Amino acid sequence: MSLPTVVFLVPACACALSWLGLGRLVPGRLLPEDPLLCLLTRTAAGATVLGLAAYALGRAHAYWSPLLVSVTILLALAGAPALRRARLGRLRLGSPAERALALLLAAALALDLVAASAPPTSADALKYHLALPSLWLRAGSIGDVFSVWESFNPFGIEMLYGQGLALGGGPCASAVGGILAVLAAAAVYGLGRELGAGTRLAGLAAAALLVLEGVFTWSATSVFVELGLTFFVVLAAWYALRFSRRGAARDLVWAGAMAGAAAGTKYVGLQAWVLVAPLALLALRRRHLRAAAGALGAAALLGGPWYLKNAIVAGNPVYPLGGGGKWWTADSQRMLDELGAAYGVHAGLARILVLPVDLLAHGNAFDRGQYVGTAIFVAALLALAVARTRAAVVLVASAFLYAVAWWYLSPQARFLLPALAILAAVGGPAVAAIARRGRIGTAVLVLGGLGVAADWAAPSVALTRRALPVAVGAVSQAAYVERETGTYRALRAASGRARGTLALAGYPFSYYVGGPAVVLGDPEFAPDVATATFRARLRADSVRFLLAAGDAAGSLPALRGCLAPVARYRARLVTSRSLGTSVPLSFTLYRLRRACAARAAPAVGPQRA
């Protein structure tokens, strides 16, 4: 038996308690009277501020694991009493429908949490979500990573993953992603309950509509950032709804703060403002102008630092979108354009009207579009018929506007999660309304619930079944990672032979490299970078060895005549974790000749990956 990775849920919960502990600094008079919203607001505010503080420490060369661990423990000790005193009370489930939904939700979230504790193996996690925080922790400092252009997205959630890495390594960081999923579900429950006139059934139905989606399970177990983004967006929408009904300035300011937190997770967070702004703007009056200024200020305070940093270091607040910036080349732009063209069905806007069908029929075009079930769309449309309110109409229209922007900017399935969460909250009251219509309504609810559960179970079981053995200790972490990536042993063997920094070509997933690494990616090492500049950058990173996947070395004209083969490794590239499919892959380890290599290895390694 190996150590069950499910135990890493404990330090992951400590991370969440530390967010709540920091959030206790918010004076109670500034918070709402709703116990759940108050608790989630403190947690969200604490997580956002802690992420910014951790990044600031890194820029000040103080990104140290012992410091992060100490701060987490102290804040978690402060957060635990706040959780006990949260006045949430027992969730009294009166009807059979409420009990059934609560049981289904608990089972689904428990599965997500257990599977999320497995070591990280998703491509994005291994490339930057965890690879960069891990490298920065090793270096004790945070730098600008121009070889991984994705690193210029706001990194608020990645800083929380870094907190998990400091406490318990990869499994703990992955489990933090599961905790964010639970928080997102709790926020959707609250918004659905608010839309449903305070009824628990509406909240439970809303949460179930979101949680029982394959795309939710995929995101919860893959160390993505979209569920953290969704958590903040739903809280912002909840506050906007309260403002539209009560006109309280406090609610508008908090809506802005949570929208700013969403913008601090990734560029899509700016796009997600369209889910919140219409509801708030329609309720805005002249007397609210000061509150509106406060909302904008709160948004700028919590989300703005990431964009200001980009403007300073790269010359573009949304680098490299909308015109590139520092070191951006023609080849880099070509790569970005090709990446954008890789998603979607490339049809006119009218095609968006059949989006639920397209997601299922052309899933690969939307990067796992088949994981998005149709129940959320049906429930939202049903709400316009049986539970129509002004707020519901505005939120559905806002979700449609978000989908239009998504259609043109980056139509990937998981980027739909914020809009799906809003639609789920709108659909919850509709489900509750049907359940109250006697036996026929109950029968419809039961049949619909069975269909939703079946639609969720197929992808979710496929996504989690391979993680459960390592979660319970039946498989070692090393064996699991090798099976799920196909490259773990090769990377470890190559990094064991390399001295100094190891450069990766043709394989950008550096997380499991056992030492300092730099990816030869855009724009820093783009193919059209001048040879002298390319080699100078390698020397600046103290690169002495190169690990090339396949024939990637041949696509680096700047290194012709520089490479001496040292060893070759056989591996496999996993193409689908859920299906367990892979293709052969070979690596060649090269030593850089004296004219191209750095003179000596660094003491700690570069701050870049």
Helices and strands as residue ranges (DSSP letters): G 5-8, H 9-23, G 28-30, H 35-59, H 65-84, H 96-116, H 123-124, I 125-129, H 131-139, G 149-152, H 156-195, H 200-211, H 214-220, H 226-246, H 249-263, H 268-271, G 272-275, H 277-282, G 286-288, H 289-314, H 330-341, G 349-354, H 355-361, G 363-366, G 369-371, H 375-386, H 390-409, G 413-416, H 417-435, H 438-464, H 468-471, H 477-485, H 488-497, E 501-505, E 517-519, H 531-540, E 543-549, G 552-555, G 557-559, E 563-576, E 581-592
